[in-house]
Amino acid sequence: MSLALTPRAALAHAGGRMVILTLPTGQYILGAAAAVALTGVLGILGPSLPWPSPRLLLERRRAVPRYLPSWLSALTLFALIAAGFLGDRDPLTNPLSLTIWTFVWIVLPLVCLVLGDLGRAICPWSGPVVALRRAIGLAGGIGLSRLGAWPAVAGYLLIAWFELVSLAPSDPAVLARAVLGYWLVIFILAILEGETWLAHGEAVRGYLGFIGRVAPLWTETTTARVRHMLGPPGAQILAMPPLPPSGAAFVALMLAAVSFDGLALTFRWLALLGINPLEFPGRSAVILPNTLGLLAAWVVTFASILGAIWCGRRFTGARGAFGGDAGAWFLSFLPIAAGYHAAHHLVALLTDGQYLVASLDDPLGRGWNLLGLPENWVSFGFLTDRADVTLVWITQVALILLAHILAVILALRLASHRPIAHAPMVALMVLYTVFGLWLLSSPTAA
């Protein structure tokens, strides 16, 4: 019972913050902000540069039955749920906790950032939903598709709250119940509405789909063919139609959730709550303020982007529909969400990723040694080495910087107004650059 009552998740974000505090982080932050601002100024005042077109790398027949990966994902998920109920209660050894919070929540989006949206293929609902609907002769839906992405928004908000605010999101038994419950709810809704609803109605599919739009490599599939494509990062975003309000709300929530994840344990946030960061009382003491903080972060993010769009339209006296402009401009924030995901979770990938590999060595905590790993294989020594931590910090800065530069370039191409209309949006992206790097360099309570 002790883990279930732990006020802080056992899978904490490890970090070399004490070493980072000795680095000239302010200079890096100012340099990155200046680079983003300069990109915006050149884009506004300079000529429009050509944009490479995507090219076909390879076209082939579909080699694997369409829903086989989905069935394998579903079987794997249920095996992990069983491990959550039956295996070790230590989140750092149980494969369910490590798979959900390290592989699904960190590694898989990073893979999608390079190879495109993999959520379509490995979705653990598609195969079972299609099979059951065919078996019972069910066709059509109940109208959930008319809600757009709002069900996915609600699902993503629930997942973010569970990870960032709830008492024990990494406790294997607690997580097993949550994952099983979520799978069943989505399964029932997809049975009622149809398998295609999952692409925009389910939160994880939506998140991976948006992240995958930034990738330089991606696949386009039909019933019988698979086309492997190559293009500049963000090429898929330029081909997307403007987002509806629900899609824009989802993008804002993506940004807000990862930002609040970085903020929630900083000394500044805890001091604002009247808590001594050196004597952090645990999650149970901050459930309400962190819940309100997560919602506030979403509202502020959404409002700031809308405000920048409104200001840009005022500069040029634009008369077109505000929704169309907003839907297009929100797309340009997808690289920022993807880049900050990679930068924010980099250290967790390097630390918890080791635990994930080690858990595969003994998935049920029975003393097995399936991979032949030595004892004490996991090591965090690099977090105390100045050179290693400096490399981690420089990598994080590069990820944030490149993401924001790409976002500025996409924003200049997505909206049809005169270039000066982008000035407020560029200013906002510079502020996001500073804020994101400040979060990564700020001291935290854990």
Summary of the structure (lengths in Angstrom):
residues: 446
radius of gyration: 22.3
end to end distance: 22.4
largest distance: 69.3
contacts: 1500
relative contact order: 0.17
helix: 66%
strand: 4%
